[in-house]
Amino acid sequence: YLCVWPVWGPEPLSIWQAVPPSKEFVPLGSIVTCTGRDQQPPLDAMRCVPKAWATKAAAPELIWEGSEGCIWQAAAMGVLLPTRGRAKPDAVLELDPRKMRLEAPAGR
């Protein structure tokens, strides 16, 4: 995980993004924890999906604005996306069920 937004105070809050295992995979959304930046979420708290299963989502909606950044929400899946400053996230991805195919490895 990569801590994309640590917030310090009486109760720490951190927003994390998964780091995909390769360029063929993408994370969908973020994870929010109240444990601080020093303690990452469990590895099984989020999964990355094959990039081929994802499609660009509709423009996200601004749901919270603070002094350091904003939180946006993608409508279709309800995914939360943090940004520093006030710029909209560039590429919001969501699962496209029409693209999801499970195939057996070749030779089986």
N, C-alpha and C positions, 0 to 999 in steps of 0.2 A: 504494500500500500504506500501511497504518497499522501502526506498530510498537506492538503491544499489550502486549509484555512484554520489555523489555530486561534482560538479566542481565549485570552487569559482573563481571570477575574476570580471572584469568590467560588464560582463553579465553572471549571474549565469546559470548553466545548471544542471539539475538533471535527473537521469535515475531511473525509478520506476518499481518495479515488483508487480503485484497483489498478495495478500495473499488469497489463496482459502478458502472457508468457511469450508471445511472438506477435509479429505484425498481422498475422491471420486472425487475431482475436481482438475484441473490443469490450470495454466495461460499459455497462448501462447504468448510469446514475452514480450516486455517492452514498457513503455511509457516515452517519453522524454519531459521535460518541461523547460521553461526558467524563472520560477517563484522562483527558489531557493528551498532549502530543507524544509523551514518552511511552504510551501503551497503545500499540496498534490493535485494531479489531482482529478477531480470530480469522484465520485464513479461509474458513468455510462460511464466513458471514456474507460473502458476495462471490459471484461467479462471473467469469468473462465468457462471452459467446463467440462463435465463429463470425467473422466480419460479414461473410456471405449471408448470414441470417438477419442482419440488421439493415435498416433503411433510415433515411433522414426523416426526422419527425417534423411536425408543424412547429412554427415559431413558439418558443416558450413564453409563459406569462410571468411577469414580475410579481412575486408574492411577499417579498420582504426586502427592505432597503436599510442598510446601516451605514455607519461612518466608514467602515473598511471595505464594504462590498455589498453584493446583493445575492438573493436566492431566487432562482427561477424555477418554474415547474412546467414540465412537458405535459401537455394535456392528456394524450392517449394513455400513457402508463403511469402518470403521476410522479415521474422521476424528478427528484430535486437536484438542481445544478447550482453550485456556488460560483461566483465570479468576484474577482477583486475589482474594485471600481464599479462603474455602472454599465459597462458594455454587456450586451447579450452574448450568451455562449455561441460559438461559431457552429459547431456540428453537434446537434442533439440527435442521438440515435435511439431507435426503438426496435423491438423484435417485429419481424414481418412473418407471420405464420405461413404465408404462401411460399416463403423461401426456406423454411425449416425442413430439412430432409435428413434422415438418419440412414446412412449407407454402410453396409458391411465392407470391411477392408478388402481390397482386390485379392483374388485368389482363394476366397472362402465361399 
